Amino acid sequence: MKKGKENQTSDASFDFGEVELLDMETVALAQFNSDQITVLGDISIPSVGLNLAIGKGTSPYTLALTAGTMKEEQAMGKGNYALAGRYMEDPDLLFRPLYEVEIGDTVYLTDLSYIYEYQVIEQRNIEATEVSVIDESRIRHY
């Protein structure tokens, strides 16, 4: 995986139509082709033990191994930072620990230069097609 803040300007796919069910073949191919994944930083939610790389975009390989960014122009620490992730049955893999997150829990993002602190203000399940939740208008400012 290519890691670093300079990766913010690299090309990535944000085509939600490419996203399909995750299978072991895709995971294996993603590991073999991990040099095609651009890592922008990491997400950590200590209360549930979630620690995951953040990859640029929503390509099948990116979402097989990382949390993927959903909007090309978003920036950590500046409003809503929308991420897509995979649910796995194993409680320690990918976004599965999110089921244990509680309102008020702290979420840390890093772009490998700075650490940004967010707080969980809402928890609910959404359909994969419900992309309206990434709109900036949903942000609560305090």
C-alpha positions in Angstrom: 0.0 0.0 0.0 1.2 3.5 -0.8 1.2 5.5 2.4 1.6 9.3 3.0 0.0 12.7 3.0 1.1 13.3 -0.6 -1.3 10.6 -1.6 -4.2 13.1 -1.3 -3.7 14.1 -4.9 -3.4 10.6 -6.4 -6.1 9.1 -8.6 -8.7 6.8 -7.1 -12.1 5.4 -8.0 -15.2 6.8 -6.3 -17.6 4.7 -8.4 -20.1 3.1 -5.9 -21.3 0.9 -8.8 -18.0 -1.0 -8.6 -18.8 -2.1 -5.0 -19.9 -5.8 -4.8 -20.2 -8.4 -2.0 -16.8 -9.1 -0.5 -15.4 -12.6 -1.1 -12.2 -14.4 -0.3 -11.0 -14.1 -3.9 -11.3 -10.3 -3.8 -9.4 -10.2 -0.4 -6.6 -12.3 -1.8 -6.4 -10.2 -5.0 -6.4 -7.0 -2.9 -3.5 -8.3 -0.8 -1.6 -9.3 -3.9 -2.3 -5.9 -5.5 -2.0 -3.8 -2.4 0.3 -1.4 -4.2 -2.8 -0.2 -6.0 -4.3 1.0 -2.7 -3.5 4.6 -1.7 -3.5 5.0 2.1 -4.3 8.5 3.4 -4.1 7.7 7.1 -5.8 5.7 9.8 -9.0 5.6 11.9 -9.0 4.5 15.5 -12.0 4.0 17.9 -10.3 2.9 21.2 -13.6 2.1 22.9 -14.3 -0.8 20.5 -10.7 -1.7 19.5 -11.1 -0.5 15.9 -7.8 0.4 14.1 -7.9 0.5 10.4 -6.1 2.1 7.5 -8.0 4.7 5.5 -7.7 4.1 1.7 -8.5 6.7 -1.0 -11.8 5.9 -2.8 -14.1 2.9 -2.9 -12.5 0.5 -5.3 -13.0 -3.2 -4.5 -9.4 -3.6 -3.4 -9.5 -0.5 -1.2 -12.7 -1.7 0.6 -11.3 -5.2 1.0 -8.4 -4.0 3.2 -9.2 -0.5 4.4 -11.9 2.0 5.2 -12.4 3.9 1.9 -13.1 7.6 1.5 -16.4 8.4 -0.2 -15.8 11.9 -1.5 -12.7 13.0 -3.4 -12.6 16.6 -2.1 -13.1 15.9 1.7 -10.4 16.7 4.2 -9.8 15.3 7.7 -10.6 17.8 10.4 -12.9 19.9 8.2 -16.5 18.8 8.7 -18.0 15.5 7.7 -15.3 12.9 6.7 -17.3 10.1 5.1 -15.9 6.6 5.0 -17.2 3.4 3.6 -16.3 0.1 5.1 -17.0 -3.6 5.1 -18.9 -5.6 7.7 -17.4 -9.0 8.5 -18.7 -11.7 10.8 -15.4 -11.8 12.7 -15.8 -9.1 15.4 -12.2 -7.9 14.9 -12.2 -7.3 11.2 -12.8 -4.2 9.1 -15.8 -2.2 10.3 -17.4 -5.0 12.4 -16.5 -3.2 15.7 -18.7 -0.3 14.8 -21.7 -2.3 16.0 -20.3 -1.8 19.6 -19.8 2.0 19.2 -21.9 4.2 21.6 -23.0 7.8 21.3 -20.2 10.0 22.8 -17.4 7.6 21.9 -14.3 9.3 20.5 -13.1 8.6 16.9 -9.5 9.5 15.9 -8.4 10.1 12.4 -4.8 10.7 11.3 -3.4 11.9 8.0 0.0 10.7 9.3 0.9 14.3 10.1 -1.9 15.3 12.4 -4.5 13.6 14.6 -8.1 14.8 14.4 -10.7 14.0 17.1 -14.4 13.4 16.3 -17.2 12.3 18.5 -20.1 9.8 17.7 -23.3 11.8 17.7 -25.6 9.2 16.0 -25.7 5.5 15.5 -27.9 3.7 13.0 -27.8 1.1 10.2 -28.2 2.4 6.7 -28.6 0.7 3.4 -25.5 0.7 1.1 -27.5 2.8 -1.4 -28.4 5.5 1.2 -25.5 7.8 0.2 -27.4 11.0 1.2 -25.9 10.5 4.7 -22.6 11.8 3.5 -24.1 15.3 2.7 -22.4 18.2 4.5 -25.8 19.5 5.5 -26.0 16.6 8.1 -23.1 18.0 10.1 -23.9 19.4 13.6 -21.7 22.3 14.5 -21.1 23.0 18.2 
